[in-house]
Amino acid sequence: MAEFNPEDHWKAIILFGRNTATYKIALAKSLLAFCHQGMTTVSWEYLSKQFFHEYLNRLNLESPMPQLYQPGRLAVMVRIIAEYKSGKLDEQGAIDRVGNEAFGDVIKRFHNVGSHGNLSESMFYRFDMGKNLIITDDLHSLIENSATELESELEARWSLLEGAFSLHHDNYQLCNDLREIYLKSEDATERKSLTGNVGFLQGYQGNTCFYCGLDLNGINAHVDHVLPRQVVQHDLIWNLVLAHAHCNEQKSDRLVGDHYIEKLIARNENIMGSNHPWKKEIEHALGSNAGRRRSSIKEHYQRVGQILGWNHWGGSPTYSPDKDAFYKKLVTLLNQS
């Protein structure tokens, strides 16, 4: 590939690389900024700070555009900026999150063009993951000759990607507004280990998988958020269930069908029919009577559906609520009467 010069490689990476998010463009803008500052070695902290500010400038608009192709999902950087703007994170906390969470793919794959993973490998930087970037002479010389043109192409490419992504995101601003409700909620917390909830949930769920209805039988059960945590931002017990590992993985962060919402409502009423202290948590979160609790969960479901889209996961093909042993348990029958 010696016949291609650094500018050819750069333009191939930026203009023709496969982009499902805007991370490559933000990293490229960061690289140009480092060259303008005459830097050769860039610490991970400084990289994270620059990358954070590239996105902050981009998303600090009245109507920010989507940064990811997939409707219903939110790019890590968009979540970090949203938490920073809502006051949940200070600047240093946001920069730390960027360094820990945002670079998993983009640093390793920046040089990829289509399926040619090694076409331009290490041409513009080398890296020690989590520690630093080393900017190459090729990039410094490229900036000296073509900085204005390269910056203009990056701006155009970023806008083009946003425009393409927006075609797949209905009501993007409404989704952002709804997400912000959860970000600012008093219930919003950092993710924590949920394994301590297994025993508690097992009894009220009848020792069966929430999604397929089959026995757990001592199998390593996963604690899952019925309404995805990446939206609701909390680990409140009313939204937690036990599932087989493979059922949990199939469901992933997708919206469930409404038959699972009905089951969640019934499961929560089982807890409310007991004297467990956590019934107070459910009452505080959802309401003091069964009707209000049902309405609250349905309201959350509608919000999350608007955010993620209504192409929901219906569950295992063999699952049927009519055959689900959960509904035949005495505790369920008592609390439905």
C-alpha positions in Angstrom: 0.0 0.0 0.0 3.0 2.3 -0.3 1.5 4.1 -3.2 -1.1 5.8 -0.9 0.0 8.8 1.1 -1.1 9.7 4.6 -3.9 12.0 3.3 -5.3 9.1 1.2 -5.4 7.0 4.3 -6.9 9.7 6.5 -9.7 10.4 4.0 -10.5 6.7 3.6 -10.8 6.3 7.4 -13.0 9.4 7.8 -15.1 9.5 4.7 -15.4 5.7 3.9 -15.0 4.0 7.3 -18.1 2.1 8.5 -19.7 4.3 11.2 -22.6 3.2 13.3 -21.9 6.0 15.8 -20.0 9.3 15.7 -17.1 8.2 17.9 -14.6 7.9 15.1 -15.3 11.5 14.1 -15.0 12.8 17.6 -11.7 11.0 18.0 -10.4 12.4 14.7 -11.3 15.9 15.9 -9.4 15.2 19.2 -6.4 14.1 17.2 -6.3 17.3 15.2 -6.6 19.3 18.4 -3.6 17.5 19.9 -1.5 18.2 16.8 -2.5 21.9 16.9 -1.1 21.9 20.4 2.1 20.3 19.3 1.6 17.1 21.3 3.1 13.8 20.6 2.3 11.8 23.8 -1.3 12.2 25.1 -2.2 10.9 28.5 -5.5 8.9 28.8 -6.8 11.6 31.1 -6.2 14.4 28.6 -7.6 12.3 25.8 -10.7 11.7 27.9 -11.1 15.4 28.6 -10.7 16.4 24.9 -13.2 13.7 23.8 -15.7 14.8 26.5 -15.5 18.4 25.3 -15.9 17.5 21.7 -19.2 15.8 22.6 -20.3 18.5 25.0 -19.9 21.1 22.3 -21.8 19.0 19.9 -24.7 18.1 22.2 -25.0 21.5 23.9 -27.5 22.6 21.3 -31.2 23.2 21.9 -32.1 20.2 19.7 -29.1 17.8 19.7 -29.1 15.1 17.0 -28.8 11.3 17.5 -25.2 10.0 17.7 -25.9 6.3 17.1 -27.7 4.4 14.4 -29.8 2.0 16.5 -33.1 3.6 17.5 -33.8 3.1 21.2 -30.2 2.8 22.2 -28.2 5.7 23.6 -24.5 6.1 22.9 -22.3 6.0 26.0 -21.1 9.5 25.4 -24.7 10.8 25.1 -25.5 9.2 28.4 -22.4 10.8 30.1 -23.2 14.2 28.7 -26.8 13.9 29.8 -25.8 13.0 33.3 -23.3 15.9 33.3 -25.9 18.4 32.1 -28.5 17.1 34.6 -26.0 17.6 37.5 -25.7 13.9 38.3 -22.0 14.1 37.3 -19.4 16.9 37.8 -16.9 17.5 35.0 -14.2 15.3 36.5 -16.6 12.5 37.1 -17.8 12.7 33.5 -14.2 12.7 32.2 -13.4 9.7 34.4 -16.4 7.9 32.9 -15.3 8.7 29.4 -11.8 7.3 30.1 -13.3 4.1 31.6 -16.3 3.5 29.2 -16.1 5.3 25.9 -12.9 4.0 24.2 -13.4 0.3 24.1 -13.9 0.0 20.3 -13.0 3.3 18.8 -9.3 3.4 19.8 -8.7 -0.1 18.5 -10.7 0.3 15.3 -10.1 3.9 14.3 -7.8 2.9 11.4 -10.2 0.3 10.0 -11.7 1.0 6.6 -14.5 -1.3 5.7 -13.3 -4.9 6.2 -9.7 -3.9 5.9 -8.7 -3.9 9.5 -5.0 -3.5 8.9 -5.0 -1.2 5.9 -3.9 1.9 7.8 -2.9 0.3 11.1 -1.0 2.6 13.5 -0.5 5.2 10.8 -1.8 8.1 12.8 -1.3 6.9 16.4 -0.2 4.0 18.5 -1.7 3.4 21.9 -1.3 1.7 25.3 -4.9 1.1 26.3 -5.9 3.1 29.3 -2.5 4.9 29.5 -1.7 7.0 26.5 -1.7 7.7 22.7 1.5 8.4 20.7 0.7 10.7 17.8 2.8 9.8 14.7 4.8 12.1 12.4 2.5 11.2 9.6 -0.4 12.9 11.3 1.6 15.9 12.3 2.9 16.4 8.8 -0.7 16.0 7.4 -2.0 18.7 9.7 0.7 21.1 8.7 -0.4 21.0 5.1 -4.2 20.4 5.2 -5.6 21.3 8.6 -8.5 23.5 7.4 -9.7 21.0 4.8 -9.5 18.1 7.2 -11.4 20.0 9.9 -14.1 21.0 7.4 -14.5 17.4 6.2 -14.9 16.2 9.8 -17.7 18.7 10.5 -19.4 17.7 7.3 -19.0 14.0 8.0 -20.4 14.4 11.6 -23.4 16.3 10.3 -24.0 13.7 7.6 -23.9 10.8 10.1 -26.3 12.7 12.4 -28.7 13.3 9.5 -28.6 9.6 8.5 -29.2 8.5 12.1 -32.1 10.8 12.5 -34.0 9.1 9.7 -34.1 6.0 12.0 -35.1 7.9 15.2 -38.7 9.0 15.4 -39.4 11.7 18.0 -35.7 11.9 19.0 -36.2 15.1 21.1 -39.2 13.6 22.9 -37.1 10.5 23.7 -34.4 12.7 25.1 -36.9 14.5 27.2 -38.4 11.3 28.6 -34.9 9.9 29.3 -34.1 13.1 31.3 -37.1 12.4 33.5 -35.4 9.2 34.6 -31.9 10.8 34.8 -33.3 13.5 37.2 -35.5 11.2 39.2 -34.8 10.8 42.9 -34.6 7.0 42.2 -31.6 7.3 39.8 -28.6 5.6 41.2 -25.3 4.1 40.0 -25.4 0.5 39.0 -24.8 -2.0 41.9 -24.6 -5.7 42.4 -28.1 -7.3 42.5 -27.2 -10.8 43.6 -28.4 -10.2 47.1 -32.0 -10.0 45.7 -32.0 -13.6 44.3 -33.4 -15.3 47.4 -36.1 -12.7 47.9 -37.3 -12.7 44.3 -37.2 -16.5 44.0 -40.0 -17.0 46.5 -42.4 -14.4 45.1 -41.8 -15.6 41.6 -42.6 -19.2 42.4 -39.0 -20.4 41.7 -39.6 -20.1 37.9 -37.9 -18.0 35.2 -39.9 -14.8 34.7 -39.6 -15.0 30.9 -40.0 -18.7 29.9 -42.0 -19.9 33.0 -39.8 -23.0 33.5 -38.3 -24.0 36.8 -35.0 -22.4 37.9 -34.1 -25.6 39.7 -31.0 -24.3 41.3 -29.7 -23.0 38.0 -27.6 -19.8 38.3 -30.3 -17.2 37.9 -29.8 -13.7 36.6 -31.5 -10.7 38.2 -32.9 -8.7 35.3 -34.5 -5.3 34.9 -37.8 -5.8 33.0 -37.8 -2.2 31.8 -34.1 -1.8 30.8 -31.9 -0.1 33.3 -30.2 2.0 30.6 -33.5 3.9 30.4 -35.0 3.8 34.0 -31.6 4.4 35.7 -32.5 2.5 38.9 -32.5 -0.9 40.6 -35.9 -0.6 42.4 -37.3 -4.0 43.4 -40.6 -3.5 41.5 -38.7 -3.7 38.2 -36.4 -6.7 39.1 -37.1 -10.3 38.2 -35.2 -13.6 38.1 -34.5 -15.3 34.7 -32.4 -18.0 33.2 -29.1 -16.7 31.8 -30.1 -17.5 28.2 -33.5 -15.9 28.6 -31.9 -12.8 30.0 -29.4 -12.7 27.2 -32.1 -13.1 24.5 -34.1 -10.3 26.0 -31.1 -8.0 26.5 -32.0 -4.3 26.6 -35.2 -4.7 24.5 -38.7 -3.7 25.4 -40.8 -6.7 26.5 -44.3 -7.5 25.3 -47.2 -6.3 27.4 -48.0 -9.8 28.7 -44.7 -9.5 30.7 -45.9 -6.2 32.1 -49.1 -7.8 33.2 -47.0 -10.5 34.9 -44.8 -7.9 36.5 -47.9 -6.2 38.0 -49.1 -9.6 39.4 -45.7 -10.4 40.8 -45.5 -7.0 42.6 -49.0 -7.6 44.1 -47.6 -10.9 45.5 -45.0 -8.9 47.3 -47.6 -6.4 48.5 -49.7 -9.2 49.9 -46.8 -10.2 52.2 -45.2 -8.4 55.2 -41.8 -8.0 53.6 -40.3 -4.6 54.4 -39.7 -4.1 50.7 -43.4 -3.7 50.1 -42.9 -0.2 51.4 -40.4 0.5 48.7 -42.9 -0.6 46.0 -45.7 1.4 47.6 -43.5 4.5 47.7 -42.4 4.1 44.1 -45.8 3.0 42.5 -48.7 3.9 44.8 -50.6 2.9 47.9 -53.3 0.7 46.1 -53.3 -1.9 43.4 -55.0 0.4 40.8 -52.5 3.1 41.3 -49.6 0.7 41.1 -50.9 -0.8 37.9 -51.3 2.7 36.4 -47.7 3.6 37.4 -46.2 0.6 35.8 -48.2 1.1 32.6 -47.1 4.8 32.5 -43.4 3.7 32.8 -44.0 1.1 30.1 -45.4 3.7 27.8 -42.5 6.1 28.4 -39.9 3.4 27.8 -41.8 2.2 24.7 -41.6 5.7 23.3 -37.9 5.8 24.0 -37.0 2.3 22.7 -39.6 1.9 20.1 -42.4 -0.6 20.0 -40.6 -3.4 18.2 -40.7 -5.4 21.4 -39.3 -8.8 22.4 -42.1 -11.2 22.8 -40.2 -13.9 24.8 -39.6 -17.5 24.2 -41.7 -19.0 21.3 -42.9 -21.7 23.6 -44.0 -19.3 26.4 -47.7 -18.8 27.0 -49.2 -16.9 29.9 -52.1 -19.4 29.9 -49.7 -22.2 30.7 -47.4 -20.3 33.1 -47.3 -22.0 36.5 -46.8 -18.6 38.1 -50.5 -17.8 37.6 -51.5 -21.1 39.2 -49.6 -20.6 42.5 -51.8 -20.1 45.6 -50.0 -16.8 46.4 -50.8 -15.4 43.0 -54.4 -16.5 43.1 -54.9 -15.0 46.6 -53.4 -11.7 45.5 -55.5 -11.5 42.3 -58.8 -12.1 44.1 
